[in-house]
C-alpha cells in the first residue's frame, strides 16, 4: 500500500493499492499506442491541448492547491501559485512550440539540408514531492508539444497529486494513456526503465537517487535528464543593496518551507557588510509565520515527512557542535505535524555539515568571506552546481564574475527561479541536461539531419599517413 500523510497533522489521508505487474504493463502499452497516434497529430492540435490543460488547471485551482498542501505541507498561497505557474507554462509552449519545432535550414551549395526534430517516444518521468504539480508540468508541457508521451512515477507521498494530473489530462481531452501513472514501490522502477517501451528518462530528485537512475538508464542506453540536489550560494558583495538583498534572501530560503533544490542555502557575505546583512536577515526572518499551511497568514508550513525533519535537525546540531553560532530557531516545533523552527546559523565554515551538505528545510547559514575573490571561492567549494545569486551594484563587474561561478544559472540582484522561457538545470552533482525553454523541449527529441541534393556531403581532404 501507498499511504499519503498530512504533514501538518501527521495523520493518514488516503491509502492506495500498489499496481500489479500486469497493470504496469498495460499502462506502458497504452502510453506507447497513444504516443504513436499523438506524434502524427499536427503541432497545432498538440498545442491546443496545452491551452485546454491550462484552462483545466485554473478551473480547479482551489481544489488542486488544497490537495498539494494537504499532501506535502506547503502554505496554501504557495500551492495556488504553483498551479498558476503550471498553467502559464502550458500557455508558453502552446504559443511557442511551433517556432521551437521548426526545421532548421543549413545552407549548402549542393543541397537543401536541414535539421528536423522528431519525438523520441514515451518518457518515464520520476518526479519528487516538493512541487508535485509544477515538477511534472515542467517536463510534461514541452514533451507533449513535441509529440512525446509520458509515464509518471511520482513520489509515493503525493499519490493524490499524480492521479489528479492524469485527471486534468483527460478533462482537457488528451488521448487516453498519453500520460500513464504508475503507483509502485521504488524498487520496481528499474524494470520500467529497462523496458523497451520507455525511450528516455527524466528525474528530479536527490543526487543519490540520480546516480542510481543514471546507472540504470545508462545500462539500457537511454537518454536522461537529471535535476538533482543543490546547495545554492547567495553571494553578497560589499557594494550590494543590503536591505534588498536580505529581504530577498529570506524569501529565497524559506519559500516552500526551504524544501527546494534551488532555494538559496549558503549566504556568502563579504565581511565588510556581514553584520549589517545578518541583522537585516534576522529582522525579516522574524516576520515569518509558522503554522497551519491552510491558513493564509502562514508563510512557513510543515516539512513533508518526519524523517526529513530529523535529518535537518541532525545537520543543525552537528554544525552548532562544530562552532556555528545559533542566532534563531534550531529545533522542531512541539506538537502534531512535522514543523521546524525557521533557523539561522552564523559563522559557518566549510568543514561544517550545513556547508557541505544540502539542507532541505527552513535553515539558513551565513558564511563570512574576506573579499569578492574569497566569496567566489567559497561559492564554488561544493559538489553541487544548480543555481546561484550574486548581489552587487556593479553590473559590469557582475557580468564578468558570473563566468567564475560554477552553476547552471546565475541570477544577479534577483531571486533564483525557474521560468518556461529559459533553460533550467545544473552541473557537477546537481545533474545534467536541461528543462524548459527550447533546449528543454529538444532534450527528448531526435535532432535528425536531412540532406537533399545531387552532390555528396562534403568530406575532409584525405591526408597521407605519416
C-alpha positions in Angstrom: 0.0 0.0 0.0 0.9 3.6 -0.5 -0.2 5.9 2.2 -0.4 9.7 1.9 0.1 11.5 5.2 -0.8 15.1 6.1 2.5 16.7 7.2 0.7 19.3 9.2 -1.1 16.8 11.4 0.9 13.6 11.0 -2.4 11.8 10.2 -3.0 9.4 7.3 -5.1 10.9 4.4 -5.7 8.0 2.0 -4.3 4.6 1.1 -3.7 3.5 -2.4 -3.1 -0.1 -3.7 0.2 -0.8 -5.4 -0.3 -1.7 -9.0 0.5 -5.2 -10.2 3.0 -6.1 -12.9 0.1 -6.7 -15.3 -1.3 -3.2 -14.5 2.0 -1.5 -15.1 2.4 -3.5 -18.4 -1.0 -2.3 -19.5 0.0 1.3 -18.7 3.2 1.1 -20.7 1.4 -0.4 -23.7 -1.4 2.2 -23.6 1.2 5.0 -23.4 3.0 3.7 -26.5 -0.2 3.3 -28.5 -1.3 6.8 -27.6 2.1 8.4 -28.3 2.3 6.8 -31.8 -1.0 8.4 -32.7 -0.1 11.7 -30.9 3.1 12.2 -32.7 1.2 12.1 -36.1 -1.0 15.0 -35.0 -0.3 18.5 -36.3 1.6 20.7 -33.9 -1.5 22.9 -33.7 -3.5 20.0 -32.3 -0.9 19.3 -29.7 -0.6 22.9 -28.6 -4.4 23.3 -28.4 -4.3 20.5 -25.8 -1.9 22.5 -23.7 -4.2 25.5 -23.8 -7.0 23.3 -22.6 -4.8 21.9 -19.8 -4.0 25.4 -18.7 -7.8 26.2 -18.5 -8.5 23.0 -16.6 -5.7 23.8 -14.1 -7.2 27.2 -13.4 -10.7 25.9 -13.2 -9.7 23.5 -10.5 -7.1 25.7 -8.8 -8.6 25.8 -5.4 -9.1 22.0 -5.2 -5.6 21.3 -6.6 -3.9 23.8 -4.3 -5.6 22.2 -1.2 -4.5 18.8 -2.4 -0.9 19.9 -2.8 -0.9 21.5 0.7 -2.6 18.5 2.3 -0.2 16.0 0.8 3.1 17.9 1.2 2.6 20.7 3.7 3.4 23.9 1.8 1.4 27.1 2.6 -1.8 27.2 0.6 -1.0 30.5 -1.1 2.2 28.9 -2.5 0.2 25.9 -3.7 -2.1 28.3 -5.5 0.9 30.0 -7.1 2.2 26.6 -8.2 -1.0 25.7 -10.0 -0.9 29.1 -11.8 2.7 28.6 -12.8 1.8 25.3 -14.4 -0.9 27.0 -16.4 1.4 29.7 -17.5 4.0 27.2 -18.7 1.4 25.3 -20.7 0.4 28.5 -22.4 4.1 29.4 -23.1 4.6 26.1 -25.0 1.2 26.4 -26.7 2.3 29.8 -28.1 5.9 28.9 -28.9 6.2 25.2 -29.7 5.6 25.7 -33.5 8.6 28.1 -33.6 10.8 25.8 -31.5 10.0 22.8 -33.6 10.6 24.5 -37.0 13.1 22.8 -39.3 16.5 24.4 -39.2 17.8 25.0 -42.7 21.5 24.6 -43.2 22.7 26.4 -46.3 25.0 24.4 -48.6 25.9 24.9 -52.3 25.0 21.3 -53.3 21.8 20.5 -51.5 18.8 21.5 -49.4 19.9 20.5 -46.0 18.1 20.8 -42.7 17.8 19.6 -39.1 14.3 18.3 -38.2 13.1 17.4 -34.7 11.2 14.2 -34.1 9.9 13.0 -30.7 11.7 10.1 -29.0 8.5 8.3 -27.8 7.4 7.6 -24.2 9.4 9.2 -21.5 9.5 7.9 -17.9 9.2 10.8 -15.5 10.4 10.1 -12.0 9.2 13.1 -10.0 9.6 14.5 -6.5 7.1 15.7 -3.9 8.2 19.2 -3.2 6.5 20.8 -6.2 4.1 17.9 -7.0 2.3 19.7 -9.9 5.0 22.0 -11.2 7.8 19.4 -11.5 5.5 17.3 -13.6 4.2 20.1 -15.8 7.7 21.5 -16.3 8.6 18.3 -18.1 5.2 17.3 -19.5 4.2 20.5 -21.3 7.2 20.6 -23.7 7.2 16.8 -24.0 3.5 16.8 -25.2 4.0 19.7 -27.5 7.0 17.8 -29.1 4.8 14.7 -29.7 6.1 12.6 -26.8 4.1 10.6 -24.4 4.8 10.0 -20.7 4.6 7.6 -17.8 4.7 9.2 -14.4 6.2 7.6 -11.4 5.6 10.2 -8.7 6.9 10.3 -5.2 4.9 8.0 -3.0 3.9 10.7 -0.5 1.9 12.6 -3.2 -0.1 9.9 -5.0 -3.2 12.1 -5.0 -1.4 14.7 -7.0 -0.2 12.2 -9.5 -3.8 10.9 -10.1 -5.1 14.5 -10.2 -2.7 15.3 -13.1 -3.9 12.3 -15.0 -7.4 13.6 -14.4 -6.5 17.0 -15.8 -5.2 15.4 -19.0 -8.4 13.6 -19.6 -10.6 16.6 -18.7 -8.6 18.6 -21.3 -9.2 16.0 -24.0 -5.9 14.2 -24.1 -5.8 10.8 -25.7 -6.3 8.1 -23.0 -3.0 6.7 -22.0 -0.9 9.6 -23.2 0.0 10.2 -19.6 0.2 7.0 -17.7 0.6 6.9 -13.9 2.2 4.0 -12.1 1.8 3.5 -8.4 4.7 1.2 -7.5 7.4 0.8 -4.9 10.7 2.4 -5.8 12.3 -1.0 -6.2 10.1 -1.6 -9.2 11.4 1.4 -11.2 14.5 -0.3 -12.5 12.4 -2.8 -14.5 10.3 0.1 -16.0 13.5 2.0 -17.1 14.8 -1.2 -18.8 11.5 -1.8 -20.6 11.9 -1.3 -24.4 8.7 0.8 -24.4 10.4 3.5 -22.5 12.5 5.7 -24.8 14.1 8.1 -22.2 14.1 9.0 -18.5 13.8 12.3 -16.6 14.3 12.5 -12.9 14.1 15.3 -10.4 15.4 14.2 -7.0 18.4 13.6 -4.8 21.9 13.2 -6.0 21.9 9.7 -4.5 18.8 8.6 -6.4 20.1 10.3 -9.5 23.2 8.2 -9.5 21.1 5.0 -9.3 18.7 6.1 -12.1 21.6 7.3 -14.3 23.2 3.8 -14.0 20.0 2.0 -14.8 19.2 4.2 -17.8 22.9 4.1 -18.9 22.9 0.3 -19.0 19.8 0.5 -21.2 21.4 3.2 -23.3 18.6 5.6 -22.8 18.8 9.4 -22.7 18.3 11.1 -19.4 17.8 14.5 -17.9 18.7 14.7 -14.2 17.8 17.6 -12.0 19.3 16.8 -8.6 20.3 18.4 -5.3 21.7 21.8 -4.7 23.5 24.0 -2.2 23.0 27.3 -3.9 25.2 30.2 -2.9 23.7 33.6 -2.4 26.7 35.9 -2.7 26.5 39.4 -1.2 29.4 41.8 -2.2 30.4 44.9 -0.3 28.5 47.3 -2.6 25.2 45.4 -2.6 21.9 46.9 -1.5 21.9 45.1 1.9 18.2 45.7 2.7 17.0 44.4 -0.7 19.4 41.5 -0.6 18.4 40.4 2.9 14.7 40.7 2.2 15.1 38.6 -1.0 17.3 36.2 0.8 14.7 35.3 3.4 12.2 34.6 0.6 14.8 32.7 -1.3 15.5 30.4 1.7 12.1 29.9 3.3 9.7 29.6 0.4 8.3 26.1 0.1 9.5 25.7 3.8 13.0 25.7 2.4 12.3 22.4 0.5 13.6 23.3 -2.9 16.7 22.3 -4.9 17.1 26.0 -6.0 16.5 27.5 -2.6 19.4 29.7 -1.6 21.1 27.7 1.1 24.5 29.3 1.7 24.6 33.1 2.3 28.2 34.1 1.5 28.7 37.7 2.6 31.8 39.8 2.3 33.0 40.6 5.9 32.6 44.4 5.4 28.8 44.1 5.2 28.3 40.8 7.0 27.0 42.3 10.3 24.5 44.6 8.5 23.3 41.7 6.3 22.9 39.3 9.3 20.9 41.8 11.2 18.6 42.6 8.3 18.2 38.9 7.6 17.3 38.2 11.2 14.8 41.1 11.2 13.0 39.9 8.0 13.1 36.3 9.2 11.3 37.3 12.4 8.3 38.3 10.2 7.8 34.7 9.1 4.7 32.9 10.4 4.9 29.2 11.1 1.5 27.4 11.3 -1.3 25.6 9.7 -0.5 25.7 6.0 -4.2 26.0 5.1 -4.2 29.4 7.0 -3.5 32.2 4.5 -1.4 34.1 7.1 1.1 31.2 7.3 4.4 31.7 5.4 6.2 28.6 6.6 4.4 25.3 6.6 5.2 21.8 7.7 8.1 19.7 6.3 7.0 16.9 4.1 8.0 14.0 6.3 9.2 13.3 9.8 12.4 11.7 8.7 13.3 14.8 6.7 12.9 16.9 9.8 15.0 14.6 11.8 17.8 14.8 9.2 17.7 18.6 9.1 17.8 18.8 12.9 20.8 16.5 13.0 22.6 18.8 10.5 21.9 21.8 12.6 23.1 20.1 15.9 26.3 18.9 14.3 27.1 22.3 12.9 26.5 24.1 16.2 28.7 21.5 17.9 31.4 22.3 15.3 31.2 26.0 16.2 28.4 27.6 14.2 26.5 30.4 16.1 22.8 29.6 16.5 21.1 33.0 16.0 17.5 31.9 15.9 15.4 28.7 15.9 17.2 25.4 15.9 14.7 22.8 16.9 11.5 21.0 15.9 8.2 22.7 16.8 6.4 20.9 19.6 3.0 19.4 18.8 1.5 17.5 15.9 2.9 17.5 12.4 6.4 17.9 11.1 7.2 21.6 11.7 10.7 23.0 12.2 11.6 26.4 13.5 13.0 28.9 10.9 16.6 28.7 11.8 19.6 31.0 11.3 23.2 29.9 11.8 26.1 32.4 11.5 29.9 31.9 11.4 29.6 28.8 9.3 32.7 27.4 7.7 33.4 24.8 5.0 34.1 21.9 7.3 30.6 22.1 8.9 27.8 19.8 7.8 25.4 22.7 6.8 28.1 24.0 4.4 29.0 20.6 2.9 25.5 19.0 2.6 22.3 20.1 1.1 19.9 21.4 3.8 16.4 20.7 2.7 14.3 22.7 5.1 13.9 26.0 6.9 17.6 26.6 7.8 19.8 29.4 6.6 23.5 29.7 7.1 25.8 32.8 6.8 29.4 32.4 5.7 31.7 35.4 6.0 34.1 36.0 3.1 37.2 38.2 3.2 36.5 39.8 -0.2 35.0 39.2 -3.6 37.5 36.6 -4.6 37.1 34.7 -1.4 33.3 34.8 -1.8 33.5 33.2 -5.3 35.9 30.6 -4.0 33.5 29.7 -1.1 30.6 29.6 -3.5 32.3 27.1 -5.7 33.5 25.0 -2.8 30.7 22.5 -3.2 29.9 19.3 -5.1 26.7 20.9 -6.3 26.1 23.4 -9.2 22.4 24.2 -9.7 21.7 27.9 -9.2 23.4 30.9 -7.6 22.6 34.5 -6.8 25.0 37.4 -6.9 24.3 40.8 -5.3 26.3 43.8 -6.3 25.7 47.4 -7.6 28.4 47.0 -10.2 26.6 45.3 -13.1 29.7 45.5 -15.3 31.7 43.5 -12.7 28.8 41.1 -12.3 28.9 40.2 -15.9 32.5 39.2 -15.5 32.0 37.4 -12.2 29.1 35.2 -13.4 31.6 33.3 -15.6 33.6 32.3 -12.5 30.5 30.9 -10.6 30.0 27.2 -11.2 26.3 26.8 -11.6 23.6 26.1 -14.2 22.1 29.5 -13.6 23.3 32.8 -12.0 20.7 35.5 -11.1 22.1 39.0 -10.4 20.3 41.0 -7.8 17.3 38.7 -8.1 15.7 35.6 -6.7 16.8 32.4 -8.5 13.7 30.8 -10.1 12.7 28.6 -13.0 10.9 30.2 -16.0 9.5 28.5 -19.0 11.3 30.9 -21.3 14.8 30.0 -20.2 16.6 26.6 -19.8 16.9 25.2 -16.3 19.4 22.6 -15.0 22.7 22.1 -13.2 26.3 20.9 -13.4 28.5 18.8 -11.2 26.4 16.6 -8.8 23.3 18.7 -9.5 22.8 16.7 -12.6 22.8 17.3 -16.4 20.5 18.1 -19.2 18.1 21.0 -19.3 14.4 21.5 -18.8 12.3 24.5 -20.1 13.0 26.8 -22.9 13.8 25.5 -26.4 16.6 23.4 -25.0 14.3 21.6 -22.6 11.9 20.6 -25.4 14.7 19.3 -27.5 16.2 17.1 -24.8 13.6 14.4 -25.7 13.7 14.8 -29.5 15.8 13.3 -32.2 17.7 16.2 -33.9 17.7 14.5 -37.3 20.0 15.6 -40.2 18.3 15.6 -43.6 20.4 16.0 -46.8 18.5 16.6 -50.0 20.6 17.2 -53.1 22.5 15.8 -56.0 26.0 16.2 -54.6 27.7 14.0 -51.9 28.3 15.5 -48.5 31.5 17.4 -48.2 34.2 15.4 -46.6 37.6 16.5 -45.2 40.5 16.1 -47.6 42.4 12.9 -47.1 45.8 13.2 -45.5 48.6 10.8 -46.2 49.7 8.6 -43.3 52.9 9.6 -41.6 
